[in-house]
Protein backbone atom coordinates (compact mmCIF):
# COMPACT_ATOMS: atom_id res chain seq x y z
CA UNK A 1 0.00 0.00 0.00
CA UNK A 2 2.79 2.36 0.92
CA UNK A 3 4.73 1.27 -2.17
CA UNK A 4 1.92 1.99 -4.57
CA UNK A 5 1.38 5.40 -2.96
CA UNK A 6 5.08 6.28 -3.33
CA UNK A 7 5.10 5.27 -6.98
CA UNK A 8 2.02 7.35 -7.78
CA UNK A 9 3.55 10.40 -6.09
CA UNK A 10 6.84 9.90 -7.99
CA UNK A 11 5.07 9.65 -11.32
CA UNK A 12 3.00 12.77 -10.72
CA UNK A 13 6.17 14.69 -9.73
CA UNK A 14 7.94 13.76 -13.00
CA UNK A 15 5.05 14.68 -15.28
CA UNK A 16 5.73 18.11 -16.79
CA UNK A 17 3.03 20.25 -18.30
CA UNK A 18 3.07 20.24 -22.10
CA UNK A 19 3.92 23.56 -23.68
CA UNK A 20 1.64 24.95 -26.31
CA UNK A 21 3.99 25.92 -29.18
CA UNK A 22 1.39 28.10 -30.82
CA UNK A 23 1.16 30.37 -27.79
CA UNK A 24 4.93 31.24 -27.79
CA UNK A 25 5.79 34.79 -28.83
CA UNK A 26 8.84 35.74 -30.92
CA UNK A 27 11.68 37.40 -29.06
CA UNK A 28 13.40 40.43 -30.70
CA UNK A 29 17.18 39.93 -30.56
CA UNK A 30 18.31 43.10 -32.48
CA UNK A 31 20.72 45.66 -31.01
CA UNK A 32 19.25 48.56 -29.11
CA UNK A 33 19.88 52.04 -30.55
CA UNK A 34 20.29 54.77 -28.02
CA UNK A 35 20.08 58.45 -28.81
CA UNK A 36 23.40 60.26 -29.31
CA UNK A 37 24.58 62.86 -26.88
CA UNK A 38 23.54 66.42 -27.42
CA UNK A 39 25.82 68.17 -29.93
CA UNK A 40 27.32 64.99 -31.46
CA UNK A 41 25.43 65.26 -34.71
CA UNK A 42 26.13 68.99 -34.91
CA UNK A 43 29.89 68.32 -34.60
CA UNK A 44 29.70 65.67 -37.31
CA UNK A 45 27.97 68.11 -39.66
CA UNK A 46 30.56 70.79 -38.93
CA UNK A 47 33.42 68.42 -39.85
CA UNK A 48 32.01 67.82 -43.31
CA UNK A 49 33.82 69.91 -45.90
CA UNK A 50 31.55 71.88 -48.15
CA UNK A 51 32.56 71.45 -51.79
CA UNK A 52 32.02 74.60 -53.79
CA UNK A 53 31.34 73.95 -57.45
CA UNK A 54 32.87 76.72 -59.54
CA UNK A 55 31.40 77.35 -62.92
CA UNK A 56 33.96 77.33 -65.74
CA UNK A 57 33.28 79.20 -68.94
CA UNK A 58 33.74 77.80 -72.40
CA UNK A 59 37.34 76.87 -73.22
CA UNK A 60 38.37 76.27 -76.84
CA UNK A 61 39.64 72.81 -77.67
CA UNK A 62 43.13 74.04 -78.52
CA UNK A 63 43.56 75.67 -75.07
CA UNK A 64 42.34 72.83 -72.89
CA UNK A 65 44.85 71.10 -70.64
CA UNK A 66 47.50 73.84 -70.84
CA UNK A 67 47.70 74.20 -67.04
CA UNK A 68 48.27 70.51 -66.51
CA UNK A 69 51.78 69.48 -65.60
CA UNK A 70 53.23 67.45 -68.44
CA UNK A 71 54.87 64.22 -67.37
CA UNK A 72 58.43 63.58 -68.43
CA UNK A 73 58.85 60.33 -70.30
CA UNK A 74 62.35 58.99 -70.83
CA UNK A 75 62.86 57.39 -74.22
CA UNK A 76 64.53 54.03 -73.71
CA UNK A 77 66.13 54.22 -77.14
CA UNK A 78 68.21 57.17 -75.91
CA UNK A 79 68.79 56.08 -72.32
CA UNK A 80 70.28 52.61 -72.70
CA UNK A 81 72.09 52.50 -69.36
CA UNK A 82 70.15 49.34 -68.46
CA UNK A 83 71.89 47.43 -71.27
CA UNK A 84 75.26 45.68 -71.07
CA UNK A 85 78.46 46.97 -72.64
CA UNK A 86 79.75 44.89 -75.52
CA UNK A 87 83.25 43.43 -75.31
CA UNK A 88 83.46 42.69 -79.05
CA UNK A 89 83.84 45.04 -82.01
CA UNK A 90 80.89 43.53 -83.89
CA UNK A 91 77.65 43.13 -81.92
CA UNK A 92 73.90 43.59 -82.35
CA UNK A 93 73.15 47.15 -81.25
CA UNK A 94 69.68 46.14 -80.13
CA UNK A 95 70.95 44.26 -77.08
CA UNK A 96 73.99 46.37 -76.08
CA UNK A 97 74.74 50.00 -75.32
CA UNK A 98 75.48 52.52 -78.00
CA UNK A 99 79.14 53.36 -78.29
CA UNK A 100 79.75 56.90 -77.05
CA UNK A 101 82.81 58.74 -78.39
CA UNK A 102 84.62 61.66 -76.85
CA UNK A 103 84.89 64.89 -78.86
CA UNK A 104 88.47 64.19 -79.88
CA UNK A 105 87.72 60.61 -81.01
CA UNK A 106 84.61 61.75 -82.92
CA UNK A 107 86.63 64.34 -84.86
CA UNK A 108 89.29 61.74 -85.67
CA UNK A 109 86.60 59.36 -86.95
CA UNK A 110 85.21 62.23 -89.05
CA UNK A 111 88.64 62.79 -90.56
CA UNK A 112 89.01 59.10 -91.37
CA UNK A 113 85.67 58.88 -93.18
CA UNK A 114 86.40 62.06 -95.21
CA UNK A 115 89.91 60.96 -96.16
CA UNK A 116 90.77 60.98 -99.91
CA UNK A 117 90.67 57.18 -99.87
CA UNK A 118 87.00 57.22 -98.77
CA UNK A 119 84.68 60.23 -99.29
CA UNK A 120 87.47 62.60 -100.36
CA UNK A 121 85.84 65.64 -98.73
CA UNK A 122 88.55 67.36 -96.77
CA UNK A 123 86.79 70.75 -96.58
CA UNK A 124 83.55 69.43 -95.04
CA UNK A 125 82.23 70.97 -91.82
CA UNK A 126 81.22 69.38 -88.53
CA UNK A 127 77.80 70.28 -87.17
CA UNK A 128 77.62 69.82 -83.39
CA UNK A 129 74.48 69.98 -81.26
CA UNK A 130 75.39 71.08 -77.74
CA UNK A 131 72.96 70.81 -74.82
CA UNK A 132 73.45 72.46 -71.44
CA UNK A 133 71.88 71.30 -68.20
CA UNK A 134 70.39 74.48 -66.72
CA UNK A 135 69.08 72.84 -63.54
CA UNK A 136 70.32 74.23 -60.24
CA UNK A 137 70.56 72.51 -56.85
CA UNK A 138 66.78 72.69 -56.40
CA UNK A 139 64.47 71.18 -58.98
CA UNK A 140 62.22 74.22 -59.32
CA UNK A 141 65.11 76.65 -59.89
CA UNK A 142 67.21 77.08 -63.01
CA UNK A 143 70.35 78.97 -63.94
CA UNK A 144 70.18 82.34 -65.64
CA UNK A 145 70.55 82.65 -69.39
CA UNK A 146 74.16 82.65 -70.57
CA UNK A 147 75.21 85.18 -73.24
CA UNK A 148 78.90 85.07 -74.03
CA UNK A 149 81.23 85.33 -77.01
CA UNK A 150 83.52 82.42 -77.76
CA UNK A 151 86.77 82.70 -79.67
CA UNK A 152 87.29 79.84 -82.10
CA UNK A 153 90.84 78.57 -82.60
CA UNK A 154 90.43 78.34 -86.39
CA UNK A 155 89.27 80.97 -88.84
CA UNK A 156 86.18 80.29 -90.97
CA UNK A 157 86.23 82.15 -94.30
CA UNK A 158 83.19 84.31 -95.15
CA UNK A 159 82.03 85.57 -98.51
CA UNK A 160 81.11 89.00 -97.17
CA UNK A 161 83.46 91.53 -95.61
CA UNK A 162 82.36 92.77 -92.23
CA UNK A 163 83.15 96.13 -90.68
CA UNK A 164 83.75 96.39 -86.94
CA UNK A 165 83.19 99.61 -85.00
CA UNK A 166 84.78 99.60 -81.52
CA UNK A 167 84.50 102.06 -78.63
CA UNK A 168 87.26 102.13 -76.04
CA UNK A 169 89.27 104.51 -73.88
CA UNK A 170 92.99 105.13 -73.93
CA UNK A 171 95.42 105.28 -76.84
CA UNK A 172 97.04 101.95 -75.96
CA UNK A 173 93.72 100.11 -75.96
CA UNK A 174 92.70 101.82 -79.22
CA UNK A 175 95.93 100.63 -80.82
CA UNK A 176 95.40 97.05 -79.62
CA UNK A 177 91.83 96.97 -80.93
CA UNK A 178 92.89 98.35 -84.30
CA UNK A 179 95.60 95.72 -84.59
CA UNK A 180 93.05 93.02 -83.70
CA UNK A 181 91.09 93.83 -86.85
CA UNK A 182 88.62 96.60 -86.00
CA UNK A 183 87.70 98.85 -88.94
CA UNK A 184 87.11 102.00 -86.90
CA UNK A 185 88.14 102.61 -83.30
CA UNK A 186 87.42 105.64 -81.14
CA UNK A 187 86.38 106.96 -77.76
CA UNK A 188 84.11 109.88 -76.79
CA UNK A 189 85.10 111.85 -79.90
CA UNK A 190 83.68 109.13 -82.11
CA UNK A 191 80.45 109.13 -80.11
CA UNK A 192 80.07 112.90 -80.62
CA UNK A 193 80.58 112.55 -84.39
CA UNK A 194 77.84 109.92 -84.52
CA UNK A 195 75.49 112.16 -82.52
CA UNK A 196 76.07 115.09 -84.90
CA UNK A 197 75.67 112.71 -87.87
CA UNK A 198 79.08 113.54 -89.25
CA UNK A 199 80.14 109.92 -89.31
CA UNK A 200 78.66 107.08 -91.33
CA UNK A 201 79.83 103.49 -91.66
CA UNK A 202 78.02 100.27 -92.55
CA UNK A 203 77.87 98.63 -89.13
CA UNK A 204 77.62 94.86 -88.87
CA UNK A 205 77.74 93.59 -85.30
MODELLER restraints for C-alpha pairs under 7 A, 6 or more apart:
rsr = mdl.restraints
at = mdl.atoms
rsr.add(forms.Gaussian(group=physical.xy_distance, feature=features.Distance(at['CA:80:A'], at['CA:97:A']), mean=5.80, stdev=0.5))
rsr.add(forms.Gaussian(group=physical.xy_distance, feature=features.Distance(at['CA:81:A'], at['CA:97:A']), mean=6.99, stdev=0.5))
rsr.add(forms.Gaussian(group=physical.xy_distance, feature=features.Distance(at['CA:83:A'], at['CA:95:A']), mean=6.68, stdev=0.5))
rsr.add(forms.Gaussian(group=physical.xy_distance, feature=features.Distance(at['CA:83:A'], at['CA:96:A']), mean=5.36, stdev=0.5))
rsr.add(forms.Gaussian(group=physical.xy_distance, feature=features.Distance(at['CA:83:A'], at['CA:97:A']), mean=5.58, stdev=0.5))
rsr.add(forms.Gaussian(group=physical.xy_distance, feature=features.Distance(at['CA:84:A'], at['CA:96:A']), mean=5.22, stdev=0.5))
rsr.add(forms.Gaussian(group=physical.xy_distance, feature=features.Distance(at['CA:84:A'], at['CA:97:A']), mean=6.08, stdev=0.5))
rsr.add(forms.Gaussian(group=physical.xy_distance, feature=features.Distance(at['CA:85:A'], at['CA:96:A']), mean=5.68, stdev=0.5))
rsr.add(forms.Gaussian(group=physical.xy_distance, feature=features.Distance(at['CA:85:A'], at['CA:97:A']), mean=5.50, stdev=0.5))
rsr.add(forms.Gaussian(group=physical.xy_distance, feature=features.Distance(at['CA:86:A'], at['CA:96:A']), mean=5.97, stdev=0.5))
rsr.add(forms.Gaussian(group=physical.xy_distance, feature=features.Distance(at['CA:113:A'], at['CA:119:A']), mean=6.33, stdev=0.5))
rsr.add(forms.Gaussian(group=physical.xy_distance, feature=features.Distance(at['CA:114:A'], at['CA:120:A']), mean=5.29, stdev=0.5))
rsr.add(forms.Gaussian(group=physical.xy_distance, feature=features.Distance(at['CA:114:A'], at['CA:121:A']), mean=5.05, stdev=0.5))
rsr.add(forms.Gaussian(group=physical.xy_distance, feature=features.Distance(at['CA:114:A'], at['CA:122:A']), mean=5.92, stdev=0.5))
rsr.add(forms.Gaussian(group=physical.xy_distance, feature=features.Distance(at['CA:115:A'], at['CA:121:A']), mean=6.71, stdev=0.5))
rsr.add(forms.Gaussian(group=physical.xy_distance, feature=features.Distance(at['CA:115:A'], at['CA:122:A']), mean=6.56, stdev=0.5))
rsr.add(forms.Gaussian(group=physical.xy_distance, feature=features.Distance(at['CA:134:A'], at['CA:142:A']), mean=5.54, stdev=0.5))
rsr.add(forms.Gaussian(group=physical.xy_distance, feature=features.Distance(at['CA:134:A'], at['CA:143:A']), mean=5.28, stdev=0.5))
rsr.add(forms.Gaussian(group=physical.xy_distance, feature=features.Distance(at['CA:135:A'], at['CA:141:A']), mean=6.60, stdev=0.5))
rsr.add(forms.Gaussian(group=physical.xy_distance, feature=features.Distance(at['CA:135:A'], at['CA:142:A']), mean=4.67, stdev=0.5))
rsr.add(forms.Gaussian(group=physical.xy_distance, feature=features.Distance(at['CA:135:A'], at['CA:143:A']), mean=6.28, stdev=0.5))
rsr.add(forms.Gaussian(group=physical.xy_distance, feature=features.Distance(at['CA:136:A'], at['CA:142:A']), mean=5.04, stdev=0.5))
rsr.add(forms.Gaussian(group=physical.xy_distance, feature=features.Distance(at['CA:136:A'], at['CA:143:A']), mean=6.01, stdev=0.5))
rsr.add(forms.Gaussian(group=physical.xy_distance, feature=features.Distance(at['CA:162:A'], at['CA:204:A']), mean=6.18, stdev=0.5))
rsr.add(forms.Gaussian(group=physical.xy_distance, feature=features.Distance(at['CA:163:A'], at['CA:183:A']), mean=5.58, stdev=0.5))
rsr.add(forms.Gaussian(group=physical.xy_distance, feature=features.Distance(at['CA:163:A'], at['CA:202:A']), mean=6.85, stdev=0.5))
rsr.add(forms.Gaussian(group=physical.xy_distance, feature=features.Distance(at['CA:163:A'], at['CA:203:A']), mean=6.04, stdev=0.5))
rsr.add(forms.Gaussian(group=physical.xy_distance, feature=features.Distance(at['CA:163:A'], at['CA:204:A']), mean=5.95, stdev=0.5))
rsr.add(forms.Gaussian(group=physical.xy_distance, feature=features.Distance(at['CA:164:A'], at['CA:182:A']), mean=4.96, stdev=0.5))
rsr.add(forms.Gaussian(group=physical.xy_distance, feature=features.Distance(at['CA:164:A'], at['CA:183:A']), mean=5.06, stdev=0.5))
rsr.add(forms.Gaussian(group=physical.xy_distance, feature=features.Distance(at['CA:164:A'], at['CA:184:A']), mean=6.54, stdev=0.5))
rsr.add(forms.Gaussian(group=physical.xy_distance, feature=features.Distance(at['CA:164:A'], at['CA:203:A']), mean=6.66, stdev=0.5))
rsr.add(forms.Gaussian(group=physical.xy_distance, feature=features.Distance(at['CA:164:A'], at['CA:204:A']), mean=6.60, stdev=0.5))
rsr.add(forms.Gaussian(group=physical.xy_distance, feature=features.Distance(at['CA:164:A'], at['CA:205:A']), mean=6.83, stdev=0.5))
rsr.add(forms.Gaussian(group=physical.xy_distance, feature=features.Distance(at['CA:165:A'], at['CA:182:A']), mean=6.29, stdev=0.5))
rsr.add(forms.Gaussian(group=physical.xy_distance, feature=features.Distance(at['CA:165:A'], at['CA:183:A']), mean=6.04, stdev=0.5))
rsr.add(forms.Gaussian(group=physical.xy_distance, feature=features.Distance(at['CA:165:A'], at['CA:184:A']), mean=4.97, stdev=0.5))
rsr.add(forms.Gaussian(group=physical.xy_distance, feature=features.Distance(at['CA:165:A'], at['CA:185:A']), mean=6.03, stdev=0.5))
rsr.add(forms.Gaussian(group=physical.xy_distance, feature=features.Distance(at['CA:165:A'], at['CA:203:A']), mean=6.81, stdev=0.5))
rsr.add(forms.Gaussian(group=physical.xy_distance, feature=features.Distance(at['CA:166:A'], at['CA:182:A']), mean=6.62, stdev=0.5))
rsr.add(forms.Gaussian(group=physical.xy_distance, feature=features.Distance(at['CA:166:A'], at['CA:184:A']), mean=6.33, stdev=0.5))
rsr.add(forms.Gaussian(group=physical.xy_distance, feature=features.Distance(at['CA:166:A'], at['CA:185:A']), mean=4.85, stdev=0.5))
rsr.add(forms.Gaussian(group=physical.xy_distance, feature=features.Distance(at['CA:166:A'], at['CA:186:A']), mean=6.61, stdev=0.5))
rsr.add(forms.Gaussian(group=physical.xy_distance, feature=features.Distance(at['CA:167:A'], at['CA:185:A']), mean=5.94, stdev=0.5))
rsr.add(forms.Gaussian(group=physical.xy_distance, feature=features.Distance(at['CA:167:A'], at['CA:186:A']), mean=5.25, stdev=0.5))
rsr.add(forms.Gaussian(group=physical.xy_distance, feature=features.Distance(at['CA:167:A'], at['CA:187:A']), mean=5.31, stdev=0.5))
rsr.add(forms.Gaussian(group=physical.xy_distance, feature=features.Distance(at['CA:168:A'], at['CA:174:A']), mean=6.31, stdev=0.5))
rsr.add(forms.Gaussian(group=physical.xy_distance, feature=features.Distance(at['CA:168:A'], at['CA:186:A']), mean=6.19, stdev=0.5))
rsr.add(forms.Gaussian(group=physical.xy_distance, feature=features.Distance(at['CA:168:A'], at['CA:187:A']), mean=5.20, stdev=0.5))
rsr.add(forms.Gaussian(group=physical.xy_distance, feature=features.Distance(at['CA:169:A'], at['CA:187:A']), mean=5.42, stdev=0.5))
rsr.add(forms.Gaussian(group=physical.xy_distance, feature=features.Distance(at['CA:174:A'], at['CA:185:A']), mean=6.17, stdev=0.5))
rsr.add(forms.Gaussian(group=physical.xy_distance, feature=features.Distance(at['CA:174:A'], at['CA:186:A']), mean=6.80, stdev=0.5))
rsr.add(forms.Gaussian(group=physical.xy_distance, feature=features.Distance(at['CA:178:A'], at['CA:185:A']), mean=6.45, stdev=0.5))
rsr.add(forms.Gaussian(group=physical.xy_distance, feature=features.Distance(at['CA:193:A'], at['CA:199:A']), mean=5.60, stdev=0.5))
